[in-house]
Amino acid sequence: MKNEIITITSKYQDDRHRLMDILIDIHDLYGYVSEADIELLSERLGMSEVEINETITFYHFFSRTPRGQFNIFLNNSITACMRGHDLVKKALEEACGTTFGSVSQDGMFGLYSTSCIGMNDQGPSAIINDKVFTNLTTYRVMKLVADLKSGKSPDEAIYESTGDGNNSDPYVRAMVFNNIRKRMVILDKDHIKFEVVRSLLKGHSPEEIIDIVENSNLRGRGGAGFPTGLKWHFGRRVESEHRVIICNADEGEPGTFKDRVLLTEFPDLVFEGMVIAAYATGADIGLVYLRYEYRYLYKFLNHILDKMRKEGLLGKNIAGIKEFNFDIRIQLGAGAYVCGEESALIESLEGKRGEPRDKPPFPVEKGYLNYPTIVNNVETLATTVRIVKNGADWFKGFGTKDSLGTKLLSVSGDCKFPGIYEVEWGTSIREVIEMSGADDVQAVQVGGPSGVMISVKDIDDLGTTELMKWYKPSGMMVAQKTFDRKLSYSDLPTGGSIMIFNNKRDLLKEVVMNFMDFFIEESCGSCSTCRNLPFIMKQKLQKILDGHGVRKDIDDLLSWGKIIKISRCGLGQTSANPIVSSILNFRYLYEQHVKAMADFDNVFDLEKSVEAANSFVGRKANFHHA
Ligand code: SF4
């Protein structure tokens, strides 16, 4: 065992910053990391055992205790729950002879729950030893487990042929479907691969490329919407021996899966975007942070990178441009939603817990290994290729005044045609509902759990005008027909997740509770607000649902939703959104549950709730009584 660990660390030059890779290799070999492994790693990498332990315990896909021969991670996001998750879970427990969170006595099966694995359009889905299994049913579970028991590998146990497009590529072989429903400019199949790098870069200086992207007003497609050209501009002007381009392929927002499709069908476009970004900013180091859930694409993506190297599109003097040296390495994550935040992602890339850094300094000044680092989303990078090819004015021909271009939407939930839709910014919710074949719609969740839940009923229908007003970012309150609200940075910004719920859904009990569980599970625990308030708010919501609530509870929830905004990163800052936005847009659902006459709360015990929250995250409560 000692020799095997030494072989693994040597493969990464005993570099502590490659701890993620080292741990992944150890898991591939033994399924977990033992005490003895940690001791040896500490010696080899010059890290304390505590540091190594901290990293291991942070990520869902790492373990300190032995797991099964087959480890089944079943996705528990809301759309999976709507499509039979509970039945599948029960069938897995029966077939595997163990319960979730444990390993069967014979050591064959480990069962675990995991949040969105990027398959919302084909759930319930699970990952079994890195292989994705979609559209699970109780029958399929029985067959699958029987196959595994009979000696088949997960690869052999795939119960259907492989999916469409590159999902059937020998380097992928996944039963995943792209479900591309609408294409415009980004998903245009007829583009010439690497045309910009091969023939256009030479004719432009790096500054000119930045100007094109800046003039296009492209904003980051991951959700935050920071101007891409400006980010490149800032990154370029910081003096440094090295600069870094990172492609953020850690799409973990429940309901989002468009980056998965881009990486499957347009990896060349994403990598070309990275090369263009490197040329423009003077970067020589390229990293793709690929979420562990997409590990089934790892070999395929590396194969594309190898081809690029052979064709002179990576390496030294790229495309014949003197001293343009740049290469790309893919780094796998290990399951942590917060790593989608750029500084947390950088921490993870350096082999640490994915905890967001305090800012400033921002990554463009001091990022990966303290080099100026530009982190761009998968879709953003793909879009830059189209912009440099066709020009800023061409790009400005799509979208609205404040939201230019097109946007990839991942649509799932109660609709006939879940999948990927490329639409212009400014598309209305009404159009999305129509395109996706949804009817009897009660609510649309825009931007995932951290976004907003909007009602699709018109204000007049509800007769609750006072309650159905929305705050625009300007602070102005607007009343508007909800059907006609538009996807745009000024009305409904989104990273692309759209989940539709029909009138049969219990929005509070099913949806909001599921979203709150997600935030509670994914908090990194650094900030007391993010560590405690989502848990306490969920308790309060449960109290309301149990019929013990009073009106003041609703007001408390709204005011705690404001306090949580002081959290360090976006995860904490938006973790109250499921409750707050459902109160703002569906207050009548809360009102139905609370006792009309009572105006005080004599049941809710804040101290007890804080203790429960602390015990959940493994910390001690510390009350000071006067
Ligand atoms: Fe961690 Fe939450 Fe604080 Fe972000 S807001 S740093 S996830 S505790």
Boltz pocket constraint, residues with backbone or C-beta under 6 A from the ligand:
constraints:
  - pocket:
      binder: B
      contacts: [[A, 338], [A, 355], [A, 356], [A, 522], [A, 523], [A, 524], [A, 525], [A, 526], [A, 527], [A, 528], [A, 530], [A, 531], [A, 567], [A, 568], [A, 569], [A, 570], [A, 571], [A, 572], [A, 573]]
      max_distance: 6.0
